[in-house]
Amino acid sequence: MQDLGFAHLTRGDCQRVAYELARTVKRWSIVFCDDDLLPVWRASARKAGLEAVRVMHWVRIGGAPQFTGDRPAAGVEYMVLMHRPGKKRWNGGGKAAVYTHPIEANRGGNNQRQHTTQKPIPLMLDLVSDFTDPGETILDPFAGSGTTGVAALRLGRRFIGIEKDPTYHAIARDRLAAEERGQTLASYRAGQLPMFAGAR
């Protein structure tokens, strides 16, 4: 098992998170997981009073190979889509719950990847567009480096992020501040002023 730099969620963690989602979220909840946790998240959702509506797939272009070479590599990451009981609405029409995007990687020294499990911005833009409306508030209780927040800001949503690791919290805070100013993380951290700062 790969060390991701943080503890894996236990069954108890999944249950506690599902209860908090049922308590705080008005419509959709999405959790990323591997195939081992799929049944755990679905059972946790039901126990908390949520409907496990669909298992969605992120086809991870450029994902890691199976380093042992004794089996195929995992080509997708799963997302469990949950909702409060009752009428459902999303913005995706009849399309399939399959999202195909390259992983976030440091190709060519661009230093884009800030977190071991960082999601690509195009994926998060798709999810935010499909499952929320402008002006709504998005909660990410495992905010990591803040990619969900960046997508929320770009699409006119409000964002609440929770991250317990101080290093990732600082990265997320800087990324969100840079996004609000229309800057890259590097230019923000270098103290560069936005192009139209002070223009009247």
BELRAQUI-V473923 format. One record per run of one state. SS is the DSSP state (H for helix, E for strand, - for the rest). FROM is the first residue (numbers start at 1). TO is the last residue. Records with the same first field share a line. If there is no record, write none. Layout:
SS: FROM-TO / FROM-TO
This chain:
-: 1-10 / 25-27 / 34-34 / 49-49 / 62-75 / 85-97 / 103-120 / 132-136 / 141-146 / 155-157 / 162-165 / 182-184 / 190-200
H: 11-24 / 35-48 / 121-131 / 147-154 / 166-181 / 185-189
E: 28-33 / 50-61 / 76-84 / 98-102 / 137-140 / 158-161
